[in-house]
């Protein structure tokens, strides 16, 4: 379904802002399987549909690029992107979307970490122990699942992320949940995912892909060990298509921003765990990630 949506003219110039819309479309990025993504965001979909008075649909693209191309092509109206995904969208078309909000942590910060991890019952306790082993990335457009570790880890190892250079093999798993399951099951030796780094390891921290995996019963954190942590990464923004009517953008922004007061359980579900709520954010908060992404593509 998502593929059909984004198969339209993704690279076309953005349309002029319309006065009205007849439907609203939400893209929900990976981190969980499609069924769980839809279930956890059903409350958001219902609130938006009620506020806008038009049919509101959720879509679960197979990869991050599906959401990005949908936003660029005008077939997706809102999505919570990772910082790297936003960078790609902006670098492709600066006029396609506007960042409006960012998820905040329980301490008020809006950053998170790329977390390297392995099974706790083996001999891997650090990156040094991963030499010659199989390492898993999530998605090429993921900030924590690819961009940041692909820059910071080589700076530590003095080697590239190419298979056979430092790691025996480097592979993409397809997403955060897939990486977590692959490490937990022993299919790969180690990998990276995202977490706010707050709270307890046993809970999967307060929020992030590890927390969602714990909530879903996919993993026991006592079976895993943290082997690496990135520098703080700015949280990715909730973005809206610029061409949407102004009143639509205002209503949708208010729903996200007020969710922590309106429906705390819904806020937990859409924020991948504990959150202090969604706060206003601007393009300027992501300049460092945009620069990193641009440098990697050169």
C-alpha positions as CSV (number, residue, x, y, z in Angstrom):
1,X,0.0,0.0,0.0
2,X,2.8,2.4,0.9
3,X,4.6,1.6,-2.3
4,X,1.6,2.6,-4.3
5,X,1.5,5.9,-2.4
6,X,5.1,6.8,-3.0
7,X,5.3,5.7,-6.6
8,X,3.9,9.1,-7.7
9,X,6.1,12.0,-8.6
10,X,8.3,12.2,-5.6
11,X,10.7,14.6,-7.2
12,X,8.0,17.0,-8.5
13,X,7.9,20.6,-7.4
14,X,5.7,21.1,-4.3
15,X,2.2,22.1,-5.0
16,X,0.8,25.4,-3.9
17,X,-0.9,25.3,-0.5
18,X,-4.5,24.1,-0.8
19,X,-7.5,25.7,1.0
20,X,-8.9,22.3,1.9
21,X,-8.1,18.6,2.0
22,X,-10.3,15.5,1.5
23,X,-8.0,13.1,3.5
24,X,-5.0,13.1,5.7
25,X,-2.1,10.5,5.6
26,X,0.3,9.6,8.4
27,X,3.5,7.7,7.7
28,X,4.8,5.7,10.7
29,X,8.5,4.8,10.5
30,X,10.1,1.5,11.5
31,X,11.3,0.3,14.8
32,X,8.4,-2.2,15.2
33,X,6.6,-4.5,12.9
34,X,3.8,-2.9,10.8
35,X,1.0,-4.3,12.8
36,X,2.3,-2.9,16.1
37,X,3.0,0.5,14.4
38,X,-0.6,0.7,13.3
39,X,-1.9,-0.3,16.7
40,X,0.3,2.0,18.7
41,X,-0.7,5.0,16.5
42,X,-4.4,4.3,16.1
43,X,-5.1,6.8,18.9
44,X,-3.2,9.5,17.0
45,X,-5.0,8.7,13.8
46,X,-8.4,8.9,15.5
47,X,-7.6,12.2,17.2
48,X,-6.5,13.7,13.9
49,X,-9.5,12.4,12.0
50,X,-11.8,13.9,14.6
51,X,-10.1,17.3,14.6
52,X,-9.9,17.6,10.8
53,X,-13.2,16.0,9.9
54,X,-11.7,14.0,7.0
55,X,-10.7,10.4,6.6
56,X,-7.3,9.9,8.1
57,X,-5.1,6.9,7.2
58,X,-1.9,5.4,8.6
59,X,0.8,3.9,6.4
60,X,3.7,1.8,7.4
61,X,6.4,2.0,4.7
62,X,8.7,-0.9,4.4
63,X,11.7,1.3,4.9
64,X,12.5,4.9,5.9
65,X,12.8,6.0,2.3
66,X,9.1,5.1,1.8
67,X,8.1,7.9,4.2
68,X,10.6,10.3,2.8
69,X,9.5,9.8,-0.8
70,X,5.9,10.1,0.2
71,X,6.5,13.4,1.9
72,X,8.5,14.6,-1.2
73,X,5.8,13.5,-3.6
74,X,2.9,14.8,-1.6
75,X,1.3,11.4,-0.8
76,X,2.2,11.6,2.9
77,X,1.2,14.6,5.1
78,X,2.9,14.0,8.4
79,X,5.6,11.8,9.8
80,X,8.0,11.6,12.8
81,X,11.3,11.4,11.0
82,X,14.7,10.6,12.3
83,X,17.2,13.4,12.0
84,X,18.9,11.8,9.1
85,X,15.6,11.2,7.3
86,X,14.8,14.8,7.8
87,X,18.2,15.8,6.5
88,X,17.6,13.7,3.3
89,X,14.2,15.2,2.8
90,X,15.5,18.7,3.2
91,X,18.6,18.2,1.0
92,X,16.3,16.7,-1.7
93,X,13.8,19.5,-1.6
94,X,14.1,22.3,1.1
95,X,10.5,23.3,0.4
96,X,8.8,19.9,0.9
97,X,8.3,19.8,4.6
98,X,8.6,21.9,7.8
99,X,9.7,20.5,11.2
100,X,7.3,21.5,13.9
101,X,7.8,19.4,17.0
102,X,10.3,17.2,18.7
103,X,9.8,14.4,21.3
104,X,11.3,15.4,24.6
105,X,12.7,13.1,27.2
106,X,11.6,12.9,30.9
107,X,14.4,15.3,31.8
108,X,13.3,17.8,29.2
109,X,16.2,17.1,26.8
110,X,15.5,16.2,23.1
111,X,18.5,14.0,22.3
112,X,19.1,10.3,22.2
113,X,21.8,7.8,21.5
114,X,22.8,5.2,19.1
115,X,23.4,2.2,21.3
116,X,25.7,-0.7,20.3
117,X,24.8,-4.0,21.9
118,X,25.5,-7.7,21.9
119,X,24.3,-10.9,23.7
120,X,25.3,-11.0,27.3
121,X,26.1,-14.7,27.3
122,X,29.1,-14.4,24.9
123,X,32.5,-12.9,25.0
124,X,31.6,-9.5,23.5
125,X,31.6,-6.7,26.0
126,X,33.0,-3.8,23.9
127,X,33.7,-2.8,20.3
128,X,37.2,-4.4,20.6
129,X,35.5,-7.8,21.0
130,X,33.5,-7.2,17.8
131,X,36.5,-7.4,15.5
132,X,35.9,-10.1,12.9
133,X,32.3,-10.5,14.0
134,X,29.0,-9.8,12.2
135,X,27.6,-6.3,12.8
136,X,24.1,-5.1,12.0
137,X,22.9,-1.7,10.9
138,X,19.1,-1.0,10.7
139,X,18.2,1.2,7.7
140,X,20.4,3.3,5.5
141,X,18.3,6.4,6.3
142,X,18.3,5.8,10.0
143,X,20.3,8.3,12.1
144,X,21.1,5.9,15.0
145,X,20.8,2.8,13.0
146,X,23.3,3.9,10.4
147,X,24.5,7.5,9.9
148,X,26.0,8.3,13.3
149,X,27.6,4.8,14.0
150,X,29.0,4.8,10.5
151,X,30.9,8.0,11.3
152,X,31.7,7.5,15.0
153,X,32.7,3.8,15.1
154,X,35.3,4.1,12.3
155,X,36.8,7.0,14.3
156,X,37.4,4.6,17.2
157,X,38.4,1.5,15.2
158,X,40.6,3.2,12.6
159,X,38.9,1.1,10.0
160,X,35.9,1.5,7.7
161,X,32.5,-0.1,8.1
162,X,33.0,-2.3,5.0
163,X,32.7,-6.0,5.5
164,X,36.1,-7.6,6.2
165,X,37.9,-4.4,7.2
166,X,37.2,-4.4,11.0
167,X,34.0,-6.3,11.3
168,X,33.9,-9.7,9.6
169,X,30.6,-8.8,8.0
170,X,28.4,-5.7,8.0
171,X,24.7,-6.1,7.0
172,X,21.5,-4.2,7.0
173,X,18.7,-5.9,9.0
174,X,15.9,-3.7,7.8
175,X,15.1,-1.8,10.9
176,X,15.5,-1.4,14.7
177,X,13.3,-4.3,15.7
178,X,14.9,-6.6,13.2
179,X,18.4,-5.7,14.6
180,X,17.3,-6.3,18.2
181,X,15.8,-9.7,17.4
182,X,18.7,-10.7,15.2
183,X,21.2,-10.0,18.0
184,X,19.0,-11.6,20.7
185,X,18.6,-14.7,18.6
186,X,22.3,-14.9,17.8
187,X,21.8,-14.4,14.0
188,X,24.3,-11.5,14.2
189,X,26.9,-10.8,16.9
190,X,26.2,-7.2,17.5
191,X,24.3,-4.2,16.2
192,X,23.0,-0.7,16.9
193,X,19.6,0.8,17.7
194,X,18.3,3.9,19.5
195,X,17.4,4.8,23.1
196,X,17.1,7.9,25.2
197,X,19.8,6.5,27.6
198,X,17.7,7.4,30.6
199,X,16.3,5.1,33.2
200,X,17.3,1.4,33.6
201,X,18.9,-0.9,31.0
202,X,16.7,-3.7,32.3
203,X,13.6,-1.7,31.0
204,X,15.2,-0.9,27.7
205,X,15.8,2.6,29.1
206,X,12.8,5.1,29.2
207,X,12.1,5.2,25.5
208,X,13.4,4.0,22.2
209,X,13.5,0.8,20.2
210,X,14.8,-1.3,23.1
211,X,11.9,-0.1,25.3
212,X,9.4,-1.0,22.6
213,X,11.0,-4.4,22.2
214,X,10.7,-5.0,25.9
215,X,7.1,-3.9,26.0
216,X,6.3,-6.2,23.1
217,X,7.9,-9.2,24.9
218,X,10.5,-9.6,22.2
219,X,13.6,-9.4,24.4
220,X,14.8,-9.6,27.9
221,X,17.4,-6.9,28.4
222,X,19.3,-9.2,30.9
223,X,20.2,-11.2,27.8
224,X,21.9,-8.2,26.2
225,X,24.8,-6.0,27.0
226,X,25.7,-2.5,25.9
227,X,29.0,-2.3,24.1
228,X,29.1,1.2,22.7
229,X,27.2,4.5,22.9
230,X,27.3,7.4,20.5
231,X,27.5,11.1,21.4
232,X,24.1,12.7,22.0
233,X,22.0,12.9,18.8
234,X,19.4,15.6,18.3
235,X,15.9,13.9,18.2
236,X,14.3,13.9,14.8
237,X,11.3,16.1,14.1
238,X,7.7,15.6,13.4
239,X,7.3,17.2,10.0
240,X,4.3,18.4,8.0
241,X,4.1,19.0,4.3
242,X,4.5,22.7,3.7
243,X,1.7,22.7,1.1
244,X,-1.0,21.7,3.6
245,X,-3.6,24.4,4.6
246,X,-2.5,26.5,7.5
247,X,-5.4,25.4,9.7
248,X,-4.6,21.8,9.1
249,X,-1.0,22.2,10.2
250,X,-2.1,24.1,13.3
251,X,-4.6,21.5,14.3
252,X,-2.3,18.5,13.8
253,X,0.6,20.3,15.5
254,X,-1.7,21.0,18.5
255,X,-2.7,17.3,18.7
256,X,0.9,16.2,19.0
257,X,1.9,19.0,21.4
258,X,-1.1,18.5,23.7
259,X,-1.1,14.7,23.7
260,X,0.8,14.3,27.0
261,X,-2.1,16.1,28.7
262,X,-4.9,14.8,26.5
263,X,-4.0,11.1,26.6
264,X,-0.8,10.0,28.4
265,X,-1.1,6.4,27.2
266,X,-1.3,7.5,23.6
267,X,1.7,9.8,24.1
268,X,3.6,6.8,25.4
269,X,2.6,4.7,22.4
270,X,3.5,7.2,19.7
271,X,6.7,8.4,21.5
272,X,8.1,4.8,21.9
273,X,8.1,5.1,25.6
274,X,8.2,7.6,28.4
275,X,8.2,11.3,27.3
276,X,7.7,14.7,28.7
277,X,5.7,15.5,25.5
278,X,6.3,17.1,22.1
279,X,7.9,20.5,22.0
280,X,8.4,23.1,19.2
281,X,11.5,22.7,17.1
282,X,13.0,24.5,14.1
283,X,15.2,23.6,11.2
284,X,18.2,25.0,12.9
285,X,18.3,22.2,15.5
286,X,19.3,19.7,12.8
287,X,22.0,21.6,11.0
288,X,24.7,19.3,12.3
289,X,23.0,16.2,11.1
290,X,22.3,17.8,7.7
291,X,26.0,18.6,7.4
292,X,27.0,15.1,8.4
293,X,24.6,13.6,5.9
294,X,25.8,15.9,3.1
295,X,29.4,15.0,3.9
296,X,28.7,11.3,3.7
297,X,27.0,11.7,0.3
298,X,30.0,13.6,-1.2
